[in-house]
Amino acid sequence: MNELNISAVDATAMETAATDSAPKHKWLSKLTRGAKKATMFCTIAGVMASTCVTQAFAAGTGAVDTSSFISTACTVLKSVICLIGAGVGVWGVVNLLEGYGNDNPGAKSQGMKQLMSGLGLILLAIVLVPVLETMMTGAI
């Protein structure tokens, strides 16, 4: 009998905890889901539009100069990878300084990892993209 009462009390406490932990603003979760769906739709539509524009641009010129296309694409790829690496590196420096300022070893560790990964991305762009460009132009 005593075990039954304890179970009933535990079940009631769990129900109360479950209702207390529910979000108070239901509209916020609905807006968040709507924003995620809108972002996904816009991303997919943008990718599809850019694909169609690229194909129309390539078809409209008649003959496509593959050598200049590959060199331009490699230059853009190198720039994008360097910019992403620089962004991650700057973010790492900010976390590193925040870790030293607050004496937080976790933030220092994360900042150092981000800084090194940013530098690694920049090094990857500088070393690997020209090798890829040489390989692609040699395959033509």
Secondary structure by P-SEA (a helix, b strand, c coil): caaaaaaaaaaaaaaaaaaaaccccaaaaaaaaaaaaaaaaaaaaaaaaaaaaaaaaaaaacccaaaaaaaaaaaaaaaaaaaaaaaaaaaaaaaaaaaaaaccaaaaaaaaaaaaaaaaaaaaaaccaaaaaaaaaaac
